[in-house]
Amino acid sequence: MSDDQEPKQPFWNRQVTGRGLGAVIFAGGAVITYFCIVCPLLAAARHEPNVSLSLKGVMFAPIVLGIGAFYIVLGPRATRIMAKEQKPTLTGWLLFALICAAGICLYFWLKSTLRRYGYTF
């Protein structure tokens, strides 16, 4: 190894920017959304015999998507806005409450939509 080359650091040891972290979080939320919301809707549209509905998955999807989008838009400032000195700020609590409310509404909408297809939960 020559002197002008620096040793490569493992991926997890590199500094990840706020927006990069937000993109990873958002992508995870998209995967959760697909498996917990889109797949049950597609299964119901195909009239499959069994369709599952996960309260945790449906509630968790908008939380992860929302936090990911927040970090994508604001970058490193998102952490300062959401928490100070390891404690959530009022803005952080309000954002979390709004996203949780969206998750609750999404769950009841999905449940009623699947019931209209004839499934019971």
N, C-alpha and C positions, 0 to 999 in steps of 0.2 A: 504494500500500500504506500503510495507516495505521500509526501508531507502536505501537499496542497489539497488533498481530499479529506473531508471530515467523515467520520464514521456515521453511517445511517442510523437514525433513531427509530425504534419501533413506532408503529402508527399511534398507539395509545399514549406514548410519551410526548408526542408533538403537541404543540398548543393548537387547540381547535377554536376557531373564531366563533363569535356568537351567532352569526348568520349560518355558518356551516353546521353548528350544533342544531340550530333551528331547522335546517333542511333535513337533518337526520331524524329529528323528533317528528317533523311533519310527515316524512316518508313512513315512519312507523305508524303514525296515526292513520295514514292512507291504507296501510295493510290491515289494521284493525277494523277500519270502516268497511273495507271490502268483505272481510270474512264475517263480521258481526251484523252488518246492515244490508249490504248489496246481495250477498249470497242467500240469506233467507228470503229476500224479495224475489230473486230469480227462481229459487226453488218453489216458492208459492205460485209464481206465474206459470211454472211448468207443471203445477199440480202434483208435486211429489208427495208421497204418502206421509213423510215426516219432515217437519220444518222446526228447527230449534231457534230459540230466542234467548240471548244472553243479556241479562240486565247489566252485568259488569262490563261486558264488551261494548254495549250500546252507550253506556254512560262514560266509559273511558275514552272512546273514540273522539268525541268533540273536545275533551279536555286535552288530549295529546295533540290534536290538530290545532287547537287554539293556542296552546303554548308554543308549538312549533312555528305557527304563523307570526306570533308576537315576536319571537326571536329572529325570524327572517326579516321582518320589517324594521325592527329597532336595533338589531345587532347586540353589541356589548352593553348598550344602554338598558336593555330589557331587564337585566339582573338588578341594576340600580333602581329601576322603577318599581320592580316587584318586591324587593326586599332591601332592608337596611340593617346592618349589624346582625345578620342571621335571623331577623324577624320580618315576617311579611308586612308590607306597607298597606295602607288603606286601599290604594290602587290595586295592589296584588290581590287582596281579599275580594274586592269588587269584581275584578276580572275573573277570578276563580268562581265566584258566585254566579256570574252571568253565564259562564261556560257550563257550569253544573246545571243551571236552569235550562239551558239549551239541550243538554243531554237528557234531562227528565222529559222535556217536551218531545224530543226525538223518540225516546223509548215508548211513550204512550201513543204517538203517531204510528210507529212501526207495529206495535201490538194491535192497534185497531185496524190497521191495513191488513195484517195477516189474518185477523178474525173475519174481515170481510171476504177473504179468500176461503173461509170455512175452517180455519185451524183454531184450536182451543189451547189455551195456556193456563 
